[in-house]
Amino acid sequence: MRPSSWAVGIASLTLACGSSSRNEGVDVGGDAAASVDAGLDAVTESTPSSDAMSPSNAWVMGYYPSWDSPANGGSYAVTSIDWDGLTHVAAAFYVPDGKGGWESGYFDDATATSLIGAAHSHGKKAIASIGGSGTGAGFEGSMGTSYQSTFLASLAALVTLGYDGLDIDWEGGNLTVTEDQALETTLIDSIRTQSPTIVLTMTAGYENENALDDLSFYGTIISQLDRLNLMTYGMSGAWQGWQSWHSSPLHWDNNTSTPTGIDASVSHYLAVGVPAAKLGVGSGFYGECYTSPVTAPSQALGGSQLAASDGTMSYAAIMDSYYTPSAYHYDSASAAPYLTLSGSNAEKCTYVSYEDATSLATKAAWVKSQGLGGLIIWTISEGYVASGANVPAQNPLLETLKTSLLQ
């Protein structure tokens, strides 16, 4: 789910399915609320599950990567999750190995069982996220004629393990977009036939207004999905032809040098027939750090570089090492906060774009006003502030989503 290394100018994602995913790879498992009937006859018409789990009917699905577990060297235990701010948790990731199975080193059964059990005990759903950044070739191999049945059996096994559904995050690959989309259609149709009642979601990318993609595929496949979630974070960078911009701006400024915003991207998916109620947007619980001479959005780069983002610039790290009241600014037109700094910090940041409680509350209100399906988070661990130094709660961003979107 993390923004992968983008090409200069990031002409907008042409990936058939997901768009930006974490580089660390992935492994996810399946869930128990959806039963698999091995001998199920072909289903001619899918019936995507309807499982709104909040008074507002909105989803908040947060990604929990395997590397966050203390058992895998991480520092965000399942017991630290603020479940009141979520309706779904996505285990990230299960990475296709190209032969119908999973790459090793990602989500293990012990971590999966712990996450699934915790989610269910809090009345939430656990989803196995399949793929991640750069995993398209593994999908392509696994969907070939030699391994397709094995791959579908591996997906069914995740459901048997206890997951309530699957999240397909297909990014990159060696085939054309058309070829990938044909394989993705086969994959989604096969999952629906095999496990017709599970939650089934897919990720997709945001749009660059200077180079729009043909999104008609999503208007066709959406009938088989419960949600199509846009990875609307990491939406800026030191790319040739761009000015500095926000990481996850709600509103685009109609400037072709800053050519992206959540509202603009959403409009393009709605235009191809994706129902608003099935469309989710994204929030990154991390920021992006520009170096000198950039000190604010919409400035010429002048040699500035994007020095750090996902992982290094977590919300927790920003609040601990970068935030001061005097450095803080809020772009109300874009609904995005940022910091202006001297550069006397570990990453030499002079401009940091990130998400905070104010921008999240505004985004949540917009999601409701547009009748959208909800919001995804990459990653919930990056919003966890163990010390509570500059914020009143250990999961302040999830607290905001609980009160502003789920109630």
C-alpha positions as CSV (number, residue, x, y, z in Angstrom):
1,M,0.0,0.0,0.0
2,R,2.9,2.3,0.3
3,P,3.8,4.6,-2.6
4,S,6.3,2.8,-4.6
5,S,9.2,4.5,-6.3
6,W,7.5,6.6,-8.8
7,A,8.7,7.6,-12.2
8,V,9.7,11.2,-12.8
9,G,6.6,13.3,-13.3
10,I,4.4,10.3,-12.1
11,A,2.2,10.6,-15.1
12,S,-0.5,8.8,-13.1
13,L,-0.7,5.1,-12.4
14,T,-1.4,2.8,-15.3
15,L,-1.4,-0.2,-13.1
16,A,-4.3,-2.4,-13.7
17,C,-5.3,-2.7,-10.1
18,G,-3.5,-1.2,-7.2
19,S,-1.3,1.8,-7.4
20,S,1.0,2.5,-4.5
21,S,2.1,-0.2,-2.1
22,R,4.7,-0.6,0.5
23,N,8.1,-1.7,-0.9
24,E,8.8,-4.0,2.0
25,G,6.8,-6.8,0.3
26,V,3.9,-8.6,1.8
27,D,1.9,-11.5,3.0
28,V,-1.7,-11.8,4.2
29,G,-4.1,-14.5,5.2
30,G,-7.7,-15.4,5.0
31,D,-10.7,-15.1,7.4
32,A,-13.4,-17.0,9.1
33,A,-16.5,-15.0,8.5
34,A,-16.7,-16.2,5.0
35,S,-17.0,-19.9,4.3
36,V,-15.4,-21.6,1.4
37,D,-17.4,-24.4,-0.3
38,A,-14.8,-26.4,-2.1
39,G,-17.4,-28.0,-4.3
40,L,-19.4,-24.8,-5.0
41,D,-20.9,-24.7,-8.5
42,A,-20.2,-21.7,-10.7
43,V,-22.1,-18.6,-9.6
44,T,-23.6,-16.7,-12.5
45,E,-24.3,-13.5,-10.6
46,S,-22.1,-12.4,-7.7
47,T,-23.5,-11.0,-4.5
48,P,-20.9,-8.8,-2.8
49,S,-21.2,-8.8,0.9
50,S,-23.0,-5.9,2.6
51,D,-21.3,-5.4,6.0
52,A,-21.5,-1.8,7.1
53,M,-20.2,-1.9,10.7
54,S,-20.6,1.7,11.9
55,P,-23.6,3.9,12.6
56,S,-22.6,6.1,9.6
57,N,-22.3,3.0,7.4
58,A,-18.8,4.1,6.5
59,W,-15.7,1.8,6.5
60,V,-12.3,2.6,8.0
61,M,-9.9,-0.1,6.9
62,G,-6.4,0.1,8.4
63,Y,-3.4,-1.8,7.1
64,Y,-1.4,-3.7,9.6
65,P,1.9,-4.8,8.0
66,S,3.6,-8.0,9.2
67,W,6.8,-6.1,10.0
68,D,4.9,-4.0,12.6
69,S,4.5,-7.1,14.9
70,P,7.0,-7.3,17.7
71,A,7.4,-10.9,16.8
72,N,8.9,-9.7,13.5
73,G,11.0,-6.9,15.0
74,G,8.3,-4.2,15.0
75,S,7.0,-2.1,17.8
76,Y,3.3,-2.0,17.3
77,A,1.6,-4.9,19.0
78,V,-1.9,-5.9,18.1
79,T,-2.9,-5.0,21.7
80,S,-2.0,-1.3,20.8
81,I,-4.6,-1.0,18.1
82,D,-7.5,1.4,18.8
83,W,-10.3,-0.8,17.4
84,D,-12.9,1.9,18.0
85,G,-11.4,3.8,15.0
86,L,-11.6,0.9,12.6
87,T,-14.3,-1.3,11.0
88,H,-11.8,-3.5,9.1
89,V,-8.1,-4.4,9.5
90,A,-6.0,-5.5,6.5
91,A,-3.1,-7.8,7.1
92,A,-0.3,-6.7,4.7
93,F,0.8,-8.6,2.8
94,Y,0.6,-12.0,1.2
95,V,2.9,-11.8,-1.8
96,P,2.2,-14.1,-4.8
97,D,5.3,-16.1,-5.6
98,G,4.4,-16.6,-9.3
99,K,3.7,-20.3,-8.8
100,G,0.4,-20.2,-6.9
101,G,1.8,-19.9,-3.4
102,W,3.3,-17.1,-1.2
103,E,6.7,-15.6,-0.9
104,S,8.3,-16.4,2.5
105,G,9.1,-13.8,5.1
106,Y,5.8,-12.0,5.4
107,F,2.6,-12.6,7.2
108,D,2.9,-15.9,9.2
109,D,0.1,-17.9,10.6
110,A,0.9,-16.9,14.2
111,T,0.7,-13.2,13.5
112,A,-2.4,-13.7,11.4
113,T,-4.2,-15.7,14.1
114,S,-3.5,-13.0,16.6
115,L,-4.7,-10.2,14.4
116,I,-7.9,-12.1,13.3
117,G,-8.7,-13.1,16.9
118,A,-8.3,-9.5,18.1
119,A,-10.4,-8.1,15.3
120,H,-13.2,-10.6,15.9
121,S,-13.2,-10.1,19.6
122,H,-13.8,-6.4,19.0
123,G,-16.5,-7.0,16.5
124,K,-14.4,-6.0,13.5
125,K,-13.4,-7.8,10.3
126,A,-10.0,-9.0,9.2
127,I,-9.0,-8.9,5.6
128,A,-6.0,-10.6,3.9
129,S,-4.3,-8.1,1.6
130,I,-2.7,-9.8,-1.4
131,G,0.2,-8.2,-3.3
132,G,1.9,-4.9,-2.6
133,S,4.3,-2.7,-4.5
134,G,6.0,-4.4,-7.4
135,T,4.1,-7.7,-7.0
136,G,2.4,-7.7,-10.4
137,A,4.8,-10.3,-11.9
138,G,4.0,-12.7,-9.1
139,F,0.3,-12.2,-9.8
140,E,0.8,-12.8,-13.5
141,G,2.7,-16.0,-13.0
142,S,0.2,-17.3,-10.4
143,M,-2.7,-16.5,-12.8
144,G,-1.1,-18.4,-15.7
145,T,-2.7,-21.7,-16.7
146,S,-0.1,-23.8,-14.9
147,Y,-0.6,-22.3,-11.5
148,Q,-4.1,-20.7,-11.4
149,S,-5.9,-23.5,-9.6
150,T,-3.1,-23.7,-7.0
151,F,-3.3,-19.9,-6.5
152,L,-7.1,-20.0,-6.0
153,A,-6.6,-22.8,-3.5
154,S,-4.1,-20.6,-1.6
155,L,-6.6,-17.8,-1.5
156,A,-9.3,-20.2,-0.2
157,A,-6.9,-21.4,2.5
158,L,-6.6,-17.8,3.8
159,V,-10.4,-17.7,4.2
160,T,-10.3,-21.0,6.0
161,L,-7.6,-19.6,8.3
162,G,-10.2,-17.1,9.6
163,Y,-10.1,-14.0,7.4
164,D,-13.4,-12.4,6.5
165,G,-12.2,-11.4,3.0
166,L,-9.5,-10.6,0.5
167,D,-8.0,-7.3,-0.7
168,I,-6.3,-7.4,-4.1
169,D,-3.4,-5.0,-4.4
170,W,-1.9,-5.8,-7.9
171,E,0.9,-3.4,-8.7
172,G,3.2,-3.5,-11.7
173,G,4.0,-6.5,-13.8
174,N,5.6,-7.5,-17.1
175,L,2.4,-7.6,-19.2
176,T,0.4,-4.8,-20.8
177,V,-2.4,-3.1,-18.8
178,T,-5.0,-4.8,-21.0
179,E,-3.5,-8.2,-20.4
180,D,-3.3,-7.6,-16.6
181,Q,-6.8,-6.4,-16.5
182,A,-8.0,-9.6,-18.2
183,L,-6.2,-11.7,-15.6
184,E,-7.6,-9.6,-12.8
185,T,-11.1,-10.0,-14.1
186,T,-10.5,-13.8,-14.1
187,L,-9.1,-13.6,-10.6
188,I,-12.0,-11.6,-9.2
189,D,-14.6,-13.7,-10.9
190,S,-13.0,-16.9,-9.7
191,I,-12.8,-15.6,-6.1
192,R,-16.5,-14.7,-6.2
193,T,-17.4,-18.1,-7.6
194,Q,-15.3,-19.9,-5.0
195,S,-16.2,-17.7,-2.0
196,P,-19.3,-15.7,-2.9
197,T,-20.0,-14.2,0.6
198,I,-16.6,-12.9,1.6
199,V,-15.6,-9.3,1.6
200,L,-13.7,-8.5,-1.6
201,T,-11.8,-5.3,-2.1
202,M,-9.3,-3.9,-4.6
203,T,-6.9,-1.0,-4.6
204,A,-6.4,1.6,-7.3
205,G,-4.3,4.7,-7.9
206,Y,-5.0,8.4,-7.9
207,E,-5.1,10.3,-11.2
208,N,-2.6,12.9,-12.6
209,E,-4.8,15.5,-14.3
210,N,-2.1,16.0,-17.0
211,A,-2.2,12.3,-18.0
212,L,-5.5,10.7,-17.3
213,D,-5.9,6.9,-17.4
214,D,-8.7,4.9,-19.0
215,L,-10.5,3.8,-15.9
216,S,-13.4,2.0,-17.6
217,F,-12.1,-1.4,-16.3
218,Y,-13.0,-0.3,-12.8
219,G,-16.6,0.6,-13.8
220,T,-16.9,-3.0,-15.1
221,I,-15.3,-4.9,-12.3
222,I,-17.0,-3.0,-9.5
223,S,-20.1,-5.2,-9.6
224,Q,-18.0,-8.0,-8.1
225,L,-16.4,-5.9,-5.4
226,D,-17.5,-4.5,-2.0
227,R,-15.0,-1.6,-2.2
228,L,-12.6,0.0,-4.6
229,N,-10.1,1.9,-2.5
230,L,-8.0,4.7,-3.9
231,M,-4.5,5.0,-2.5
232,T,-4.6,8.8,-2.2
233,Y,-1.5,9.4,-0.2
234,G,2.1,10.0,-1.2
235,M,0.6,12.2,-3.9
236,S,3.6,14.5,-4.2
237,G,7.3,14.4,-4.9
238,A,10.3,16.2,-6.4
239,W,9.4,15.4,-9.9
240,Q,10.5,17.3,-13.0
241,G,7.7,19.7,-14.1
242,W,6.0,19.7,-10.7
243,Q,6.0,22.2,-7.9
244,S,6.1,21.1,-4.3
245,W,2.7,19.7,-3.2
246,H,0.8,18.0,-0.4
247,S,1.1,14.3,0.4
248,S,-2.7,13.7,0.6
249,P,-4.6,16.9,-0.4
250,L,-8.4,16.7,-0.3
251,H,-8.8,19.4,-2.9
252,W,-6.8,20.0,-6.1
253,D,-5.9,23.6,-6.8
254,N,-6.4,23.3,-10.6
255,N,-2.7,24.0,-11.2
256,T,-1.2,21.8,-13.8
257,S,2.1,22.0,-11.9
258,T,0.5,20.3,-8.9
259,P,-1.9,18.1,-10.8
260,T,-3.6,15.9,-8.3
261,G,-6.1,15.9,-5.5
262,I,-8.5,13.5,-3.9
263,D,-11.6,15.3,-5.1
264,A,-10.4,15.3,-8.7
265,S,-9.4,11.6,-8.6
266,V,-12.7,10.6,-7.1
267,S,-14.6,12.4,-9.9
268,H,-12.9,10.3,-12.6
269,Y,-13.8,7.0,-10.9
270,L,-17.4,8.1,-10.4
271,A,-17.5,9.1,-14.1
272,V,-16.8,5.5,-15.3
273,G,-19.6,4.1,-13.2
274,V,-18.0,3.2,-9.8
275,P,-20.8,3.9,-7.3
276,A,-19.9,6.4,-4.6
277,A,-21.0,4.0,-1.9
278,K,-18.4,1.5,-3.1
279,L,-15.5,4.0,-3.4
280,G,-13.0,4.6,-0.6
281,V,-10.2,7.2,-0.4
282,G,-6.9,6.9,1.4
283,S,-5.1,8.6,4.3
284,G,-1.4,8.2,4.9
285,F,-0.4,8.2,8.6
286,Y,3.0,9.5,7.4
287,G,4.5,12.6,5.8
288,E,6.8,13.6,3.0
289,C,10.0,15.7,3.6
290,Y,11.3,18.1,1.1
291,T,14.8,19.7,1.4
292,S,15.8,23.3,0.8
293,P,14.9,25.6,-0.8
294,V,11.2,24.4,-0.7
295,T,9.4,25.6,2.5
296,A,5.7,25.3,1.5
297,P,3.4,23.8,-1.1
298,S,3.2,25.2,-4.7
299,Q,6.8,26.3,-4.8
300,A,9.4,25.8,-7.6
301,L,11.7,22.9,-6.6
302,G,15.0,24.6,-7.3
303,G,16.9,21.5,-6.6
304,S,14.8,20.3,-3.7
305,Q,14.7,16.6,-3.1
306,L,12.1,14.3,-1.4
307,A,14.4,13.1,1.4
308,A,12.0,10.9,3.4
309,S,8.5,9.6,3.4
310,D,6.7,6.4,4.4
311,G,8.4,4.7,7.4
312,T,10.9,7.4,8.3
313,M,8.4,10.2,8.4
314,S,5.6,8.5,10.4
315,Y,3.1,10.8,12.1
316,A,4.7,9.7,15.4
317,A,8.2,10.7,14.2
318,I,6.9,14.0,12.9
319,M,5.2,14.8,16.2
320,D,8.3,13.7,18.2
321,S,11.1,15.3,16.2
322,Y,9.7,17.9,13.8
323,Y,6.5,19.5,15.0
324,T,6.5,22.8,16.8
325,P,3.5,25.2,17.0
326,S,5.6,27.9,15.2
327,A,6.4,25.6,12.3
328,Y,2.8,24.6,11.8
329,H,0.7,25.8,8.9
330,Y,-2.7,24.7,7.4
331,D,-3.6,25.1,3.8
332,S,-7.4,25.4,4.2
333,A,-8.0,25.4,0.4
334,S,-6.4,21.9,0.1
335,A,-7.3,20.8,3.6
336,A,-3.8,19.8,4.4
337,P,-1.3,20.7,7.1
338,Y,2.4,21.3,6.7
339,L,5.5,22.3,8.6
340,T,8.1,24.9,7.5
341,L,11.5,24.1,9.1
342,S,15.0,25.4,9.1
343,G,16.6,22.2,7.9
344,S,18.4,21.6,11.1
345,N,17.0,18.1,11.6
346,A,18.0,14.5,10.8
347,E,16.6,14.5,7.2
348,K,17.3,18.2,6.5
349,C,13.6,18.8,6.0
350,T,12.5,22.3,5.2
351,Y,9.0,21.4,4.2
352,V,7.0,18.5,5.6
353,S,3.5,17.6,4.3
354,Y,1.5,15.2,6.4
355,E,-2.0,14.3,7.8
356,D,-3.3,15.5,11.2
357,A,-6.5,15.5,13.2
358,T,-7.8,18.7,11.5
359,S,-7.3,17.4,7.9
360,L,-8.7,14.0,8.8
361,A,-11.8,15.4,10.3
362,T,-12.3,17.6,7.2
363,K,-11.7,14.6,4.9
364,A,-14.1,12.5,6.9
365,A,-16.8,15.2,6.6
366,W,-16.2,15.3,2.8
367,V,-16.4,11.5,2.5
368,K,-19.8,11.6,4.3
369,S,-21.0,14.6,2.2
370,Q,-20.2,12.8,-1.1
371,G,-21.8,9.5,0.0
372,L,-18.5,7.6,-0.3
373,G,-17.9,4.2,1.2
374,G,-15.1,5.2,3.6
375,L,-11.4,5.4,4.0
376,I,-8.3,3.2,4.1
377,I,-5.2,3.9,6.2
378,W,-1.5,3.2,5.3
379,T,-0.5,2.3,8.0
380,I,-2.2,2.4,11.4
381,S,1.1,1.8,13.2
382,E,2.6,5.0,11.8
383,G,-0.1,7.0,13.7
384,Y,0.7,5.4,17.0
385,V,2.4,7.8,19.5
386,A,3.6,5.8,22.4
387,S,4.8,8.7,24.5
388,G,1.9,11.1,23.8
389,A,4.4,14.0,23.9
390,N,2.6,16.4,21.6
391,V,-0.8,14.7,21.3
392,P,-3.4,13.7,24.0
393,A,-3.9,10.1,22.9
394,Q,-1.7,7.2,21.7
395,N,-3.8,6.7,18.6
396,P,-4.9,10.3,18.0
397,L,-5.6,9.9,14.2
398,L,-7.8,6.8,14.8
399,E,-9.5,8.7,17.6
400,T,-10.4,11.4,15.1
401,L,-11.8,8.9,12.6
402,K,-13.9,7.3,15.3
403,T,-15.6,10.6,16.1
404,S,-15.7,12.2,12.7
405,L,-16.4,9.3,10.3
406,L,-17.7,6.2,12.3
407,Q,-20.2,7.9,14.6
